[in-house]
Each structure stands twice: as structure tokens, then as C-alpha cells.
Amino acid sequence: MKRLILAAVLALTAPDAMAQGLVAGPAQITDEATLPAVAVVDAFHAALGSGNAGAVLDLLTEDVMILEEGGAERSREEYAGHHLPADMAYAAATGTEVTRRSAWIEGDIAWVLSEGRTSGQFNGPAVNRLTAETMILQRHADGWRIRHIHWSSRAPR
């Protein structure tokens, strides 16, 4: 039931938040209340790029759900044992520019939606991808933690 309510909240609040002008570039978030959640997203990416698995995992809830390329990892432990090493290697070999970001908070839930471009070279071939990322964070007593990640990308036209 809680998941159904969350889906309804997402469907109703996302367009409204974007209409309020919360869309901003990587260096500016219009609503200052979102800055701590956005900082967690940025710290997650910095930890991936530096290969700091412990820092990456500390920013995730135990029951994090990560969706990518049609697959799912349903816990922090599953992510650590599967895609985390490859994600760290990829992030270290490439660079990502955030071109657009929306962020907002409803109670103890924050949404950070980012669009960008990833480029570089990974395992031989050149990388040039337009990216989209959704992160849903939950506020805990000690700060924000990432509860859900959805990544997608495509070749530029």
C-alpha cells in the first residue's frame, strides 16, 4: 500500500515541482532545502569515481533498489556484490557533466532528477552517452540516504 501511495505522490508532485522552477543546472538548485539531498547524490558520484566502495555503500539504504538496463539489484549487499566494482571502474574512466537537475522534498522523501552527458573511454571504445538519473532519498536521523536509483542512457542523435 505504501508503494502505491508513493507512486501516486510521484505522479502528482513531479510536474508541479518542475512548474515551480526547481529545474536548475548542476551548480544551482533553486530550492535551498534540497541542497543536503543533492549533496548526497553528488557525494555518491564522487565516491564512485574515486573507487571508494565504503563511501558509496554508506550513502545507500540497506534495501536500496537500483534499476539499470532492464535489470534490478534489490539491496545494498546485492549491489556491492554485483555492479558496484564495474560502476566504480566506469565512473573513474569517464566524466559526467550534469546539464539539468530538478530536486524537491516532500516530508522525509527527496527526489533528485539529473540529465547529463557522460564521455571518455572505457574498456577500449569511446563513451559518449546522454544520461538520465532518478534518485529517491529518505531522510534518517543521521541524514539523507539513497533508497532508489534508476539510470538510463542513450547515444546522442
TORDRENTI-917505 format. One record per residue: y, x, z of N, C-alpha, C, O in turn. Coordinates in Angstrom, 2 decimals. Layout:
n_north|n_east|n_up|ca_north|ca_east|ca_up|c_north|c_east|c_up|o_north|o_east|o_up
Y|X|Z|Y|X|Z|Y|X|Z|Y|X|Z
...
This chain:
n_north|n_east|n_up|ca_north|ca_east|ca_up|c_north|c_east|c_up|o_north|o_east|o_up
-1.19|0.81|0.00|0.00|0.00|0.00|1.26|0.86|0.00|2.22|0.56|-0.71
1.25|1.95|0.82|2.42|2.83|0.87|2.70|3.45|-0.50|3.86|3.60|-0.87
1.65|3.80|-1.24|1.84|4.39|-2.57|2.47|3.39|-3.53|3.30|3.76|-4.37
2.08|2.13|-3.42|2.64|1.08|-4.27|4.13|0.91|-3.96|4.94|0.76|-4.87
4.47|0.93|-2.69|5.88|0.80|-2.30|6.67|2.00|-2.80|7.78|1.84|-3.31
6.11|3.22|-2.67|6.79|4.42|-3.15|7.01|4.34|-4.66|8.08|4.71|-5.15
6.02|3.87|-5.40|6.17|3.74|-6.85|7.29|2.75|-7.19|8.06|2.99|-8.12
7.37|1.67|-6.45|8.43|0.69|-6.68|9.80|1.27|-6.36|10.75|1.04|-7.10
9.90|2.03|-5.27|11.16|2.68|-4.91|11.57|3.66|-5.99|12.74|3.70|-6.38
10.63|4.45|-6.48|10.94|5.40|-7.56|11.46|4.67|-8.79|12.46|5.09|-9.38
10.81|3.61|-9.17|11.22|2.88|-10.38|12.60|2.27|-10.22|13.36|2.19|-11.19
12.93|1.83|-9.02|14.22|1.17|-8.81|15.36|2.14|-8.55|16.50|1.86|-8.94
15.09|3.27|-7.88|16.18|4.15|-7.48|16.49|5.25|-8.48|17.63|5.71|-8.51
15.55|5.69|-9.28|15.81|6.79|-10.20|16.94|6.49|-11.18|17.86|7.30|-11.30
16.93|5.36|-11.90|18.03|5.08|-12.81|19.37|4.95|-12.08|20.40|5.40|-12.58
19.36|4.32|-10.91|20.58|4.15|-10.14|21.15|5.49|-9.71|22.36|5.70|-9.79
20.30|6.39|-9.25|20.78|7.70|-8.81|21.39|8.47|-9.97|22.41|9.14|-9.80
20.78|8.39|-11.15|21.32|9.10|-12.30|22.65|8.48|-12.73|23.56|9.20|-13.16
22.77|7.16|-12.62|24.02|6.50|-13.00|25.15|6.87|-12.05|26.32|6.76|-12.42
24.83|7.30|-10.83|25.86|7.67|-9.86|26.37|9.09|-10.08|27.17|9.57|-9.28
25.94|9.75|-11.13|26.46|11.07|-11.43|25.79|12.19|-10.65|26.40|13.23|-10.43
24.54|12.00|-10.22|23.87|13.05|-9.47|23.20|14.07|-10.38|22.55|14.99|-9.89
23.36|13.93|-11.68|22.82|14.89|-12.62|23.78|16.07|-12.66|24.98|15.90|-12.86
23.25|17.27|-12.48|24.10|18.45|-12.44|23.34|19.66|-12.93|22.11|19.62|-13.06
24.05|20.72|-13.20|23.43|21.97|-13.61|22.80|22.66|-12.42|22.89|22.17|-11.29
22.16|23.80|-12.66|21.41|24.47|-11.60|22.28|24.96|-10.45|21.80|25.04|-9.32
23.52|25.30|-10.71|24.36|25.84|-9.65|25.13|24.77|-8.90|25.78|25.07|-7.90
25.07|23.51|-9.36|25.84|22.47|-8.72|25.02|21.20|-8.57|24.45|20.70|-9.54
24.98|20.70|-7.38|24.37|19.40|-7.09|25.50|18.56|-6.53|26.14|18.94|-5.55
25.76|17.42|-7.14|26.90|16.60|-6.76|26.81|16.14|-5.31|27.81|16.16|-4.60
25.66|15.73|-4.86|25.48|15.19|-3.52|25.03|16.32|-2.59|23.90|16.80|-2.69
25.90|16.75|-1.70|25.59|17.87|-0.81|24.40|17.60|0.10|23.74|18.55|0.54
24.10|16.34|0.38|22.95|16.01|1.23|21.64|16.48|0.62|20.66|16.68|1.33
21.61|16.64|-0.70|20.37|17.05|-1.37|20.16|18.57|-1.34|19.07|19.04|-1.65
21.19|19.33|-0.98|21.09|20.79|-1.06|19.90|21.39|-0.32|19.25|22.28|-0.86
19.56|20.95|0.90|18.39|21.53|1.57|17.09|21.29|0.80|16.24|22.19|0.75
16.90|20.11|0.22|15.69|19.85|-0.56|15.67|20.68|-1.84|14.63|21.23|-2.21
16.81|20.77|-2.51|16.91|21.59|-3.72|16.63|23.05|-3.39|16.00|23.76|-4.18
17.10|23.51|-2.23|16.85|24.90|-1.82|15.36|25.17|-1.66|14.89|26.27|-1.95
14.60|24.18|-1.20|13.15|24.34|-1.07|12.51|24.48|-2.45|11.62|25.32|-2.64
12.95|23.67|-3.41|12.44|23.78|-4.78|12.74|25.17|-5.34|11.87|25.81|-5.92
13.97|25.63|-5.16|14.34|26.97|-5.65|13.56|28.07|-4.94|13.16|29.05|-5.57
13.34|27.91|-3.63|12.56|28.90|-2.88|11.11|28.92|-3.35|10.49|29.99|-3.41
10.57|27.76|-3.69|9.21|27.68|-4.22|9.10|28.50|-5.51|8.18|29.30|-5.67
10.06|28.30|-6.41|10.02|29.05|-7.68|10.24|30.55|-7.46|9.63|31.37|-8.14
11.11|30.90|-6.54|11.34|32.32|-6.24|10.07|32.96|-5.67|9.72|34.08|-6.03
9.37|32.24|-4.79|8.13|32.76|-4.23|7.06|32.90|-5.29|6.31|33.87|-5.29
6.96|31.93|-6.22|6.02|32.06|-7.33|6.32|33.32|-8.14|5.43|34.11|-8.43
7.60|33.50|-8.49|7.99|34.63|-9.33|7.80|35.98|-8.67|7.57|36.98|-9.35
7.89|36.02|-7.35|7.72|37.29|-6.64|6.27|37.53|-6.23|5.94|38.58|-5.68
5.41|36.55|-6.49|3.99|36.70|-6.14|3.69|36.52|-4.67|2.68|37.01|-4.18
4.56|35.82|-3.94|4.38|35.62|-2.51|3.62|34.32|-2.26|4.22|33.27|-2.02
2.30|34.41|-2.31|1.46|33.21|-2.17|1.67|32.52|-0.83|1.68|31.29|-0.76
1.83|33.29|0.24|2.04|32.69|1.56|3.30|31.83|1.60|3.28|30.74|2.16
4.38|32.33|1.01|5.63|31.57|0.99|5.48|30.32|0.13|6.00|29.26|0.48
4.78|30.43|-1.00|4.54|29.26|-1.85|3.82|28.19|-1.05|4.25|27.03|-1.02
2.73|28.57|-0.40|1.90|27.60|0.31|2.61|27.00|1.51|2.39|25.84|1.85
3.48|27.79|2.17|4.23|27.28|3.32|5.17|26.14|2.93|5.54|25.33|3.78
5.57|26.08|1.67|6.51|25.06|1.22|5.82|23.77|0.76|6.50|22.80|0.40
4.49|23.75|0.79|3.72|22.59|0.34|3.12|21.85|1.54|2.75|22.48|2.53
3.04|20.52|1.45|2.29|19.77|2.45|0.81|20.05|2.24|0.40|20.46|1.15
0.01|19.84|3.27|-1.43|20.08|3.14|-2.06|19.21|2.07|-2.99|19.63|1.39
-1.54|17.99|1.90|-2.11|17.04|0.94|-1.29|16.94|-0.34|-1.26|15.89|-0.98
-0.61|18.03|-0.70|0.20|18.04|-1.92|-0.65|17.61|-3.12|-1.84|17.91|-3.19
-0.02|16.91|-4.06|-0.68|16.53|-5.31|0.09|17.19|-6.44|1.28|16.94|-6.62
-0.59|18.04|-7.20|0.04|18.77|-8.30|-0.61|18.31|-9.60|-1.82|18.44|-9.79
0.23|17.77|-10.50|-0.24|17.30|-11.80|0.34|18.19|-12.89|1.54|18.46|-12.92
-0.55|18.65|-13.78|-0.10|19.52|-14.88|-1.14|19.48|-15.99|-2.34|19.57|-15.74
-0.65|19.34|-17.21|-1.53|19.39|-18.39|-2.71|18.44|-18.27|-3.81|18.77|-18.70
-2.50|17.26|-17.69|-3.55|16.27|-17.57|-4.53|16.51|-16.44|-5.49|15.76|-16.29
-4.32|17.56|-15.65|-5.20|17.85|-14.52|-4.50|17.61|-13.20|-3.29|17.41|-13.14
-5.30|17.64|-12.12|-4.75|17.40|-10.79|-5.37|18.35|-9.78|-6.57|18.63|-9.82
-4.53|18.82|-8.88|-5.00|19.53|-7.69|-4.49|18.73|-6.52|-3.30|18.45|-6.41
-5.41|18.35|-5.63|-5.12|17.33|-4.63|-4.90|17.84|-3.22|-4.92|17.07|-2.27
-4.67|19.14|-3.08|-4.37|19.69|-1.76|-3.81|21.11|-1.92|-3.94|21.74|-2.97
-3.18|21.56|-0.85|-2.66|22.93|-0.83|-3.82|23.92|-0.98|-3.71|24.92|-1.70
-4.93|23.64|-0.31|-6.10|24.51|-0.39|-6.67|24.57|-1.81|-7.04|25.64|-2.29
-6.74|23.43|-2.48|-7.26|23.40|-3.85|-6.33|24.18|-4.78|-6.81|24.93|-5.63
-5.01|24.01|-4.63|-4.06|24.75|-5.46|-4.18|26.25|-5.21|-4.17|27.03|-6.16
-4.30|26.65|-3.96|-4.43|28.07|-3.61|-5.67|28.68|-4.26|-5.66|29.84|-4.67
-6.75|27.90|-4.34|-8.00|28.42|-4.88|-8.14|28.31|-6.38|-9.11|28.82|-6.94
-7.19|27.64|-7.04|-7.32|27.46|-8.47|-6.13|28.02|-9.24|-6.20|29.15|-9.72
-5.06|27.27|-9.37|-3.98|27.65|-10.29|-2.89|28.53|-9.69|-2.10|29.10|-10.44
-2.83|28.67|-8.38|-1.74|29.46|-7.79|-1.68|30.88|-8.34|-0.59|31.32|-8.72
-2.78|31.64|-8.42|-2.67|33.01|-8.95|-2.14|33.04|-10.39|-1.30|33.89|-10.72
-2.60|32.13|-11.23|-2.13|32.10|-12.62|-0.67|31.68|-12.69|0.09|32.21|-13.49
-0.27|30.72|-11.84|1.13|30.28|-11.82|2.05|31.42|-11.38|3.14|31.57|-11.92
1.61|32.23|-10.41|2.42|33.37|-9.97|2.54|34.40|-11.09|3.62|34.94|-11.31
1.45|34.68|-11.78|1.48|35.66|-12.88|2.40|35.16|-14.00|3.18|35.94|-14.55
2.31|33.89|-14.33|3.14|33.30|-15.38|4.62|33.36|-14.98|5.47|33.74|-15.79
4.93|32.98|-13.74|6.32|32.98|-13.28|6.89|34.40|-13.23|8.08|34.60|-13.48
6.05|35.38|-12.92|6.51|36.77|-12.87|6.80|37.31|-14.27|7.68|38.16|-14.44
6.07|36.83|-15.26|6.20|37.35|-16.63|7.25|36.61|-17.46|7.63|37.08|-18.53
7.71|35.47|-16.97|8.66|34.67|-17.75|9.91|34.40|-16.91|9.95|34.66|-15.71
10.90|33.89|-17.57|12.11|33.46|-16.88|12.38|32.02|-17.21|12.11|31.57|-18.32
12.92|31.28|-16.25|13.23|29.88|-16.48|14.70|29.62|-16.18|15.21|30.04|-15.14
15.35|28.93|-17.08|16.73|28.50|-16.90|16.71|27.00|-16.68|16.19|26.26|-17.52
17.26|26.55|-15.58|17.40|25.12|-15.33|18.63|24.65|-16.08|19.74|25.16|-15.86
18.44|23.68|-16.96|19.56|23.19|-17.78|20.12|21.87|-17.27|21.25|21.51|-17.60
19.34|21.16|-16.48|19.79|19.86|-15.97|18.97|19.55|-14.73|17.77|19.81|-14.68
19.64|18.99|-13.73|18.92|18.67|-12.49|19.52|17.41|-11.87|20.73|17.23|-11.83
18.64|16.55|-11.39|19.01|15.36|-10.63|18.32|15.46|-9.28|17.17|15.91|-9.19
19.01|15.06|-8.24|18.40|15.09|-6.91|18.99|13.98|-6.07|20.18|13.71|-6.14
18.14|13.34|-5.27|18.61|12.34|-4.35|17.61|12.15|-3.23|16.45|12.56|-3.32
18.10|11.52|-2.16|17.30|11.33|-0.94|17.33|9.86|-0.56|18.36|9.20|-0.64
16.17|9.36|-0.15|16.03|8.03|0.44|15.24|8.23|1.73|14.03|8.44|1.68
15.90|8.16|2.86|15.22|8.36|4.14|14.68|9.77|4.25|15.43|10.74|4.16
13.37|9.89|4.44|12.72|11.20|4.58|12.04|11.65|3.29|11.19|12.54|3.32
12.41|11.05|2.16|11.85|11.43|0.86|12.99|11.91|-0.04|14.04|11.27|-0.12
12.77|13.02|-0.72|13.75|13.55|-1.67|13.05|13.73|-3.01|11.88|14.08|-3.08
13.80|13.48|-4.08|13.34|13.71|-5.44|14.22|14.78|-6.05|15.45|14.72|-5.95
13.60|15.76|-6.68|14.34|16.78|-7.42|13.71|16.84|-8.80|12.55|17.23|-8.96
14.50|16.44|-9.82|14.03|16.41|-11.20|14.77|17.49|-11.96|16.00|17.51|-11.97
14.03|18.39|-12.61|14.65|19.51|-13.30|14.16|19.58|-14.74|12.99|19.35|-15.03
15.09|19.91|-15.63|14.76|20.20|-17.02|15.20|21.63|-17.28|16.17|22.10|-16.69
14.51|22.32|-18.17|14.90|23.70|-18.44|14.19|24.29|-19.63|13.59|23.60|-20.45
14.28|25.60|-19.69|13.62|26.36|-20.75|12.99|27.60|-20.11|13.63|28.32|-19.35
11.72|27.81|-20.43|11.01|29.00|-19.98|10.75|29.89|-21.17|10.29|29.43|-22.22
11.05|31.17|-21.01|10.83|32.12|-22.10|10.36|33.45|-21.53|10.52|33.72|-20.34
9.78|34.24|-22.39|9.26|35.56|-22.01|8.00|35.84|-22.79|7.81|35.39|-23.92
7.13|36.61|-22.17|5.86|36.94|-22.79|4.78|36.90|-21.73|4.94|37.49|-20.66
3.70|36.20|-22.01|2.62|36.06|-21.03|1.28|36.22|-21.73|0.98|35.51|-22.69
0.48|37.16|-21.25|-0.83|37.45|-21.82|-0.78|37.67|-23.33|-1.66|37.23|-24.06
0.26|38.35|-23.79|0.37|38.67|-25.20|1.42|37.87|-25.94|2.46|38.42|-26.30
1.18|36.59|-26.18|2.13|35.83|-27.02|3.46|35.55|-26.32|3.56|35.52|-25.10
4.47|35.34|-27.16|5.79|34.96|-26.66|5.73|33.54|-26.12|5.01|32.69|-26.65
6.51|33.29|-25.09|6.61|31.97|-24.48|8.01|31.44|-24.76|9.00|32.13|-24.53
8.09|30.22|-25.26|9.36|29.53|-25.48|9.06|28.05|-25.32|8.62|27.39|-26.27
9.31|27.51|-24.11|8.94|26.12|-23.80|10.11|25.38|-23.17|10.83|25.94|-22.35
10.30|24.14|-23.57|11.20|23.24|-22.87|10.38|22.62|-21.74|9.25|22.20|-21.96
10.95|22.57|-20.54|10.17|22.17|-19.37|10.79|20.96|-18.68|12.00|20.73|-18.74
9.94|20.21|-18.02|10.36|19.10|-17.17|9.53|19.18|-15.89|8.32|19.42|-15.93
10.21|18.98|-14.77|9.54|19.09|-13.48|10.03|17.99|-12.56|11.23|17.75|-12.45
9.09|17.34|-11.90|9.41|16.39|-10.84|8.82|16.94|-9.56|7.63|17.28|-9.51
9.64|17.04|-8.52|9.15|17.39|-7.19|9.60|16.30|-6.23|10.77|15.92|-6.19
8.64|15.82|-5.46|8.93|14.87|-4.39|8.68|15.61|-3.08|7.60|16.17|-2.86
9.68|15.60|-2.22|9.60|16.31|-0.96|9.64|15.32|0.20|10.19|14.22|0.08
9.05|15.72|1.32|9.06|14.91|2.52|9.69|15.73|3.64|9.37|16.90|3.83
10.60|15.08|4.38|11.26|15.77|5.49|10.32|15.76|6.70|9.78|14.73|7.08
10.14|16.95|7.28|9.36|17.12|8.50|10.29|17.64|9.59|11.45|17.94|9.31
9.81|17.76|10.80|10.63|18.24|11.91|11.22|19.62|11.61|12.32|19.93|12.05
10.48|20.44|10.87|10.94|21.81|10.58|11.54|21.96|9.18|11.73|23.08|8.71
11.82|20.85|8.50|12.47|20.93|7.19|11.69|20.21|6.11|10.70|19.52|6.39
12.13|20.38|4.88|11.54|19.74|3.72|10.29|20.48|3.28|10.25|21.71|3.32
9.27|19.73|2.85|8.05|20.28|2.27|7.76|19.52|0.98|8.04|18.32|0.89
7.20|20.20|0.01|6.88|19.60|-1.28|5.57|18.83|-1.14|4.54|19.38|-0.75
5.63|17.54|-1.48|4.46|16.67|-1.37|3.83|16.39|-2.73|2.64|16.09|-2.83
4.64|16.49|-3.79|4.13|16.22|-5.14|4.90|17.06|-6.16|6.12|17.21|-6.07
4.16|17.59|-7.12|4.76|18.31|-8.25|4.13|17.75|-9.53|2.92|17.55|-9.61
4.98|17.51|-10.52|4.48|17.16|-11.85|5.22|18.04|-12.85|6.44|17.98|-12.96
4.46|18.86|-13.57|5.02|19.77|-14.56|4.59|19.34|-15.96|3.44|18.95|-16.17
5.51|19.43|-16.90|5.16|19.26|-18.30|6.08|20.16|-19.13|7.16|20.56|-18.69
5.61|20.47|-20.33|6.42|21.31|-21.21|6.02|21.03|-22.65|4.97|20.46|-22.94
6.91|21.48|-23.56|6.63|21.35|-24.98|7.39|22.44|-25.72|8.33|23.03|-25.20
6.94|22.70|-26.93|7.64|23.65|-27.79|8.95|23.01|-28.25|8.98|21.81|-28.53
10.03|23.78|-28.34|11.28|23.21|-28.86|11.13|22.82|-30.32|10.32|23.40|-31.04
11.90|21.84|-30.74|11.85|21.39|-32.14|12.71|22.25|-33.00|12.79|22.02|-34.21
